[in-house]
Every structure is written in structure tokens, then in C-alpha cells.
Amino acid sequence: MEPVVKKNLSLAEYHQLEENTDTRYEYHNGEVFAMAGGTLEHSAITTNVLRLLGNLLPGNCRPFESNLKIYIASLDKGLYPDVSVACRPVDRMQEINAITNPVLLVEVLSKSTANYDRQLPLRGEKFWFFSQLPSLREYVLIEQDSWKVETRYRSSADKNWEMAYFEAVRRSGEGAEITLRSFDIKLPMNQIYQDIDNF
């Protein structure tokens, strides 16, 4: 990714940039990067996950779609996951319309962003950035082109991340489900991928 704006922007200038355009930008220590649009399939999977989480989460928690920014103060970064879940009380950063304490984050992978979204050992990748949030308990990666889901879970900020993989054969995955340990809920894979072959 090349920064859209070469000069160092303050958080106030970053907020003003987003307020004055129709484009969302990731913020990395003063540099901003335009966010690319997604495919129809990407949007459908995201919507399906939002619906499932909305029906299953406890009453004090709720899912948010991709327009909600997550700010990581320790790294001075503002990022947009595809889906986030936060529970009350939600810590808001009003200056840039962001929250700082998500419990669960979901990314729907695309060819252009898969490496950035998923890399574990590198300190220049999105998962490592998000893992610096003490509140974060689970990170979910959903493939677009096949029924594959990867989760990373930790019970607290001082514990190691545990990984799990879920896979089902497309169109015959009836009964297959993924487990989200952060909320002890299960999402049926056929509902995560509902209707994506019908467009």
C-alpha cells in the first residue's frame, strides 16, 4: 500500500480528511491509506456474519459493520475491520469516530488483502496491530472463495493466541459450524456463506 497523503497528518487532520471525502482511510502514525471496495461476495458474507452475530450475542454486546473504526493507541493506528463486536461499556474516541475496546474482529479475506489481514509473525500486518488491543479476545478470518474459516483466540491479554481451522465442502456443508470461543457461540457455515453462489 502506498500512502495517499505523504505528509504526516495529526489525528485531527486525519479526521477532517475523512469528514470531507467519501473515502475511508487507514491511519498509520500520520500516513493514510485509502480503503479499497469489496466484491459482492465479500459484502454478502459480511452481512451474513453481522446477522448471525446480532441474533446470538448477549444483550450487552453488539456487532458493528465495516464503517466502525478501531483505534490502537499504543501504535497510533486507526483501522477498519469488516465486522467488530464490542460490549458495554464501549470506549469511544470521539476525535476520530472510533472505539478502542473490541472483543471480536472479523475479516473477510480477498486476494489483495489476505496476507495483510492474516500474517501472524510480522509486526507490519493487521493481526499483529489488532493483537495489541488488551480487550481483543478473538480474530476471525473468513475465505471468500471456499468454505474455510480460521480463528485466533486468547482468554486474556496476557495469554498466547490459540488457532483453530474450520472447513466444509461447498454446497454440502450442512451441519458444519465454527465455534467462537470469545462468546461460546457457534455459527453454521452454510449460513455464513448463504446465497453467495446465487449472484
N, C-alpha and C positions, 0 to 999 in steps of 0.2 A: 504494500500500500504506500502510495506517495501522499504526503500531507497536502491538503488542499490549500492551506494557508501556511506560508513559510515562516512568518514571524511568530514569535512567542505571544500567545494570547493569554490574558488573565481569565479567570473563571467568569468574571463579569462580561468580558468581551466575547467569550465563547457563548454565554447565554444570549447575548444580544445578537450574535450571528444566527443562532437557531431561531430566535424570535422573528428575525427579519427575512428568513427564507423558508421554503417548503422542504428543505433538506435536513435530515438528521445527520449529526456528526459525532464520531467518537472523539474523545478528548484525551490526549496523551501528553501530560506535562507541558501544555502550551501549544502543542501541534494538534490540528484537527484533521480528520479523515472522513470523507463523505461515505455514507452507508449505501450500499447497492440495494436495489429492489429484489424481491424474491419471485420465484415461479408460482404458478397456480397450485402445484402440488405442495410446495413449501407452505403456502398460505393455508391450504386445506388441512394439512397435518397440524399446523399451529392452532387453527380454530378448533379442531377435534380435541386436542390436548387441553385447551382452555375450557371447553365444555365439560370434559371428564373431570378435571380438577375442581371446577366450580361446583359439581354435584357431589364430590367426595370429601372435600376438605372440611375440617372442623370450622365452626361458626366464627371463630376469631381470626381466621386466616382466609386469604382470597388470592386468586391468580390475577395477574396483570399481563396485558399483551405487550407487543414489542415497542410501543411508544413510551414505556416507562424506563427511564434511565437509572442505572445503578452507578453510584459514585463510590470509588475506593480511595478514601482519604490518604492512606499510607503510601499510595503510589501516585496520587493526583491524577486519577483516570476516571472518565465518565464513559460507560459502555452500555450498549443496548442488547440484552439477551432477547431471544424470541418469546420466551414466557418466563415470568418470575412469580414467585409466591412469597408473600410477606404476611406476618402475623402481628396483631396489635400487642403493644404499641409500635407503630411504624415510625422509624426515624427518618424524617424528611430533611432534605437540604433544599430549602426554598430558593436559594440564589440561582440554582440551575435546574429546578424542577426534577429532582432526583430523590431516590431513597438510598439508605446506606446499610440496611439490615435484612436483605432477603434470606429466606431459609432454603429455598429450592430454586434452581435456574435450569431452563431447558433451552437447548439449541437444536434446531433442525438443520442438518448438515447439507451443504451444497458443494459442488466440485470446487468452487472458488474459495470457500471459507473453511472447508473441513479441517485442513491442517492447523489453521489459526485457532479454530474452536476447540480442538481436541488435544493438542500436544501437552503431554504431562511433564516431561523433564525440563523443558526450556522455560526461561524466565521472560521470554518475549511473546508468549502465547496467552490466549484468552483464559483458558482454565487456570493457569498459574495466577493471573491477575485476580480472578474471582476468588481463588482459594485464600487470598489474603484477608477476606472478609470474615471476621470471627463468627458472625451469625450463620454463615453458609454451612448447610449440612449435606446437601445433595446437588449433584450436577448431572444432567441427563442429556445424552447425545442421541438424536434420532436420525437414522438414514432416510433419505427421500426415496431412493431407487430400489431398495429391498427392505424386507421386514426385519430390521436389525436395530436394536437399541442397546446402548451402553450406559451404565450408571456408575457414578462415583459417590461414595457415601462416607461420612465420618460422624461419629456420635457427639463429638465436641471439637472445638478449635484446636485442642492440644493432642488430638488423636490422629493416626495415619488414615489416609484415604483407602477405602476398600472398593474394588471394582467388581461389577457383575455384567454379564452379557446375556441378552435375550434375543432369540431369533426364531422365526417361523417361516414356513413356506408360503409365499404369496398366494392368496385366494384359498388356501386350505389351512389357514392358521386358526381355525375355530377352537376356542378353549385356551389358546396361548395368551399369556399375560405377563406384564412386567410388574415388579414389586418396587414401590417407592418406600424405602425404609424410614425416611425422614418423617412420614406421616402414617406409616403402616397401612398403606392402601395399595390396591392392585388396579392396573389399567389394562383392559383387554386389548391385545394388539390389533384385532380386527376393527376395533373402534378408533384406535389411533390412526389407522390407515383407511378408515371408512371413506368410500367414494373416490379415492384418488385415481382409480383406473377408469373412471366414468366421464372424465372431462374431454 
